[in-house]
Amino acid sequence: GSQDPDLISEWSWVLGNTNDKGDISNAGAVLNGCNLYFFGDRTAINGDAQIGFWFFKGQVSPTGSGTTNSSFTGQHQLGDATVAIIGCGALGSAIAETLVRAGVGTIHLADRDYVELSNIQRQQLYTEEDAQEMLPKVVAAEKRLKSINSNVVLHTYLQNVDHTLIEYLATKVDVIMDATDNFETRQLINDASYKHNIPWIYGACVGSSGVIFPFRPKQTA
């Protein structure tokens, strides 16, 4: 394999031989020991068919191709981002896991509830063991999310989401994700978002249906 010295230091472009059927075993061996790797562009160097991989040491989910640096900027922005998720039920679980796998750097989780067996069929972060131990959802979520991406920075709040907490979070994050189930909390989120000029995303789901709406203060709200 080889590396392109012109690429930014954190990223490496690795090439391995491949046959016409796309066998990448050799390239995969080159990357052995790296946290994660993704397919890049097929290319040809000196007439030999090769396939490339981008990989990033220490980050879970960066992707890229061999032709542009635009994906690097986007991934670094995700790594620098801070998100608050209000509610760790079914919707909050899905949001949190998706953001952690995407590589968001810092996440604040707020929920006052504890894991119950009735949660397991729809709240994907939790297990029967969590319910048996009566773990707070934020504690169980932190354990699971850290096992997915050990680099993510998590802040958890086992408390009622009131005006004081929302005001605090609004000064710490780039966006607030609504995963609540009541109008009162959403109103608090909206007020704090407007006051501190940060976006928030309304979310709700029932059965197999869901609704989302992004609010950008002074632009869409």
Stockholm file with secondary structure:
# STOCKHOLM 1.0

chainA/1-221         GSQDPDLISEWSWVLGNTNDKGDISNAGAVLNGCNLYFFGDRTAINGDAQIGFWFFKGQVSPTGSGTTNSSFTGQHQLGDATVAIIGCGALGSAIAETLVRAGVGTIHLADRDYVELSNIQRQQLYTEEDAQEMLPKVVAAEKRLKSINSNVVLHTYLQNVDHTLIEYLATKVDVIMDATDNFETRQLINDASYKHNIPWIYGACVGSSGVIFPFRPKQTA
#=GR chainA/1-221 SS CCCCTTSCTTEEEEEEECCTTCCCHHHHHHTTTCSCEEEEEEEEETTEEEEEEEEETTCSCCCCCSSCSHHHHHHHHHHHCEEEEECCSHHHHHHHHHHHHHTCSEEEEECCCBCCGGGTTTCTTCCHHHHHTTCBHHHHHHHHHHHHCTTCEEEEECSCCCHHHHHHHHTTCSEEEECCSCHHHHHHHHHHHHHHTCCEEEEEEETTEEEEEEECTTTTC
#=GC SS_cons         CCCCTTSCTTEEEEEEECCTTCCCHHHHHHTTTCSCEEEEEEEEETTEEEEEEEEETTCSCCCCCSSCSHHHHHHHHHHHCEEEEECCSHHHHHHHHHHHHHTCSEEEEECCCBCCGGGTTTCTTCCHHHHHTTCBHHHHHHHHHHHHCTTCEEEEECSCCCHHHHHHHHTTCSEEEECCSCHHHHHHHHHHHHHHTCCEEEEEEETTEEEEEEECTTTTC
//
